[in-house]
Amino acid sequence: MPEEKGVLKSKDFAVLLVISTFIVGGAALLMRIFGMKKE
């Protein structure tokens, strides 16, 4: 049982990492687009 919980936790962490990466990447992309539009 504890092993299963540990695997689930690491899986959730991986998903969270991917989501945060997409958010950061999307924010950087938006900033770049707005920066290009300003210039």
Secondary structure as UniProt FT lines:
FT   HELIX           2..38
//
